[in-house]
């Protein structure tokens, strides 16, 4: 039943014992009380909990977990000692099987509720390793009043850093660098302030197939005395480290990387072997953090797009991560990407792999250029879109509705925006039908799930 206004107001501050029924997209538990929805961080489906209602949001209440009265049968001891504090991996206390079941169900529910779709999903494509899979880390830094350095991810729901020396979801070759780098940065005497002057983040990137490492310091200003000497020392200490960079981010905003990156020692990119091609990847380029799962997507894209025949438009192409393996398999590819530095690397990667005749790339916003590209001669046989979490830009979505190529592959990192866009593309008035949907687990121990949709023009 629904509460009256007075009853609804009285819920604030209430202590309740409730069962957790589901998870939010952020991995918070979902409970219900007389028709009111309450989100409870750190709670899992199947838990019976005591909670305190602490805040009213637009469509739900926020609860604070006070005690687990009866734990879920799927609750386990988390593999990381910081799991109860760190906000990096919200589902470490949930069994692997339970995580996988929820992720597939979550995609299905989003498609039904937000897209009005009832397609049949394939089984979740699970990751071979639930730990040690991440090839990249961007770690916030702060210096305490006593001079010590704190490095780690944010406490859940805050900007307070949980200090760490190890992270089990990182590839062990990255994880091994955290403690010694913290010691060196602490001894440097450099100012560290995420909101002011000095160091802000430590970024580490690994080529999992090549073994090459790239280290980048993100700071508000370039004046870090002794950085060049320290960078050369790091290259001598770790032979697999190929470059030390300094990224300048003078603005105190949520953008981690600034517009300028300087090479301090070595080179500003690492080499990765990926799906039969070699990619140059810089510190600030987007590249899937789970290399093994990303390689499996290449085979799925071949299935979704059919035999290589004609021109493939790759929207949001990045550095050519998927465009170049598909070009090597016979497609002529035109890639489009907003980030100019990524396009420069994509063209360099095409030349490095001898694919410059089959793959070309141009910089620009997908929403501004997709319609014109779909109108070009020769026409595109297929389109691949891999947008950011917000989904397709409205002009791009409208272009695909008005000028639909025969085949479309949509790789999404957000089931909600995927459902919204597929509702427009494949609903009763959309130009496409959905052939199949493949949910993919790129991020074990988190609530994130990707999905590849294969569509054919009606």
NORGITA-V559057 format. One record per residue. N is the residue number from 0. SS is DSSP state (helix for helix, strand for strand, loop for the rest). Layout:
N SS
N SS
//
This chain:
0 loop
1 loop
2 loop
3 loop
4 helix
5 helix
6 helix
7 helix
8 helix
9 helix
10 loop
11 loop
12 loop
13 loop
14 strand
15 strand
16 strand
17 strand
18 strand
19 loop
20 loop
21 strand
22 strand
23 loop
24 loop
25 loop
26 loop
27 loop
28 strand
29 strand
30 strand
31 strand
32 strand
33 loop
34 loop
35 strand
36 strand
37 strand
38 strand
39 strand
40 loop
41 loop
42 loop
43 loop
44 loop
45 loop
46 loop
47 strand
48 strand
49 strand
50 strand
51 strand
52 strand
53 strand
54 strand
55 strand
56 loop
57 loop
58 loop
59 loop
60 strand
61 strand
62 strand
63 strand
64 strand
65 strand
66 strand
67 strand
68 strand
69 strand
70 loop
71 loop
72 loop
73 loop
74 strand
75 loop
76 loop
77 loop
78 loop
79 loop
80 loop
81 loop
82 loop
83 loop
84 loop
85 strand
86 loop
87 loop
88 loop
89 loop
90 loop
91 loop
92 loop
93 strand
94 loop
95 helix
96 helix
97 helix
98 helix
99 helix
100 helix
101 helix
102 helix
103 helix
104 helix
105 helix
106 helix
107 helix
108 helix
109 helix
110 helix
111 helix
112 helix
113 helix
114 helix
115 loop
116 loop
117 loop
118 loop
119 loop
120 strand
121 loop
122 loop
123 loop
124 strand
125 loop
126 loop
127 loop
128 loop
129 loop
130 loop
131 loop
132 loop
133 strand
134 loop
135 strand
136 strand
137 strand
138 strand
139 strand
140 strand
141 strand
142 strand
143 loop
144 loop
145 loop
146 loop
147 loop
148 strand
149 strand
150 strand
151 strand
152 loop
153 strand
154 strand
155 loop
156 loop
157 loop
158 loop
159 loop
160 strand
161 loop
162 loop
163 loop
164 loop
165 loop
166 loop
167 loop
168 loop
169 strand
170 loop
171 helix
172 helix
173 helix
174 helix
175 helix
176 helix
177 helix
178 helix
179 helix
180 helix
181 helix
182 helix
183 helix
184 helix
185 helix
186 helix
187 helix
188 loop
189 loop
190 loop
191 strand
192 loop
193 loop
194 loop
195 loop
196 loop
197 loop
198 strand
199 strand
200 strand
201 strand
202 strand
203 strand
204 strand
205 strand
206 loop
207 loop
208 loop
209 loop
210 loop
211 loop
212 strand
213 strand
214 strand
215 strand
216 strand
217 strand
218 strand
219 loop
220 loop
221 loop
222 loop
223 loop
224 loop
225 loop
226 helix
227 helix
228 helix
229 helix
230 helix
231 helix
232 helix
233 helix
234 helix
235 helix
236 helix
237 loop
238 loop
239 loop
240 strand
241 strand
242 strand
243 strand
244 strand
245 strand
246 strand
247 strand
248 loop
249 loop
250 loop
251 loop
252 loop
253 loop
254 loop
255 loop
256 loop
257 loop
258 loop
259 strand
260 strand
261 strand
262 strand
263 strand
264 strand
265 strand
266 loop
267 loop
268 strand
269 strand
270 strand
271 strand
272 strand
273 strand
274 loop
275 loop
276 strand
277 strand
278 strand
279 strand
280 strand
281 strand
282 loop
283 loop
284 loop
285 loop
286 loop
287 loop
288 loop
289 loop
290 helix
291 helix
292 helix
293 helix
294 helix
295 helix
296 helix
297 helix
298 helix
299 helix
300 helix
301 helix
302 helix
303 helix
304 helix
305 loop
306 loop
307 loop
308 loop
309 loop
310 strand
311 strand
312 strand
313 strand
314 strand
315 loop
316 loop
317 loop
318 loop
319 loop
320 loop
321 loop
322 helix
323 helix
324 helix
325 helix
326 helix
327 helix
328 loop
329 loop
330 loop
331 strand
332 strand
333 strand
334 strand
335 strand
336 strand
337 loop
338 loop
339 helix
340 helix
341 helix
342 helix
343 helix
344 helix
345 helix
346 helix
347 helix
348 helix
349 helix
350 helix
351 helix
352 loop
353 loop
354 loop
355 loop
356 loop
357 loop
358 strand
359 strand
360 strand
361 strand
362 strand
363 loop
364 loop
365 helix
366 helix
367 helix
368 helix
369 helix
370 helix
371 helix
372 helix
373 helix
374 helix
375 loop
376 loop
377 loop
378 loop
379 strand
380 strand
381 strand
382 strand
383 strand
384 strand
385 loop
386 loop
387 loop
388 loop
389 loop
390 loop
391 loop
392 loop
393 helix
394 helix
395 helix
396 helix
397 helix
398 helix
399 helix
400 helix
401 helix
402 loop
403 loop
404 loop
405 loop
406 strand
407 strand
408 strand
409 strand
410 strand
411 strand
412 loop
413 loop
414 helix
415 helix
416 helix
417 helix
418 helix
419 helix
420 helix
421 helix
422 helix
423 helix
424 helix
425 helix
426 loop
427 loop
428 loop
429 loop
430 loop
431 strand
432 strand
433 strand
434 strand
435 strand
436 strand
437 strand
438 strand
439 strand
440 loop
441 loop
442 loop
443 loop
444 loop
445 loop
446 loop
447 loop
448 loop
449 strand
450 strand
451 strand
452 strand
453 strand
454 strand
455 strand
456 strand
457 loop
//
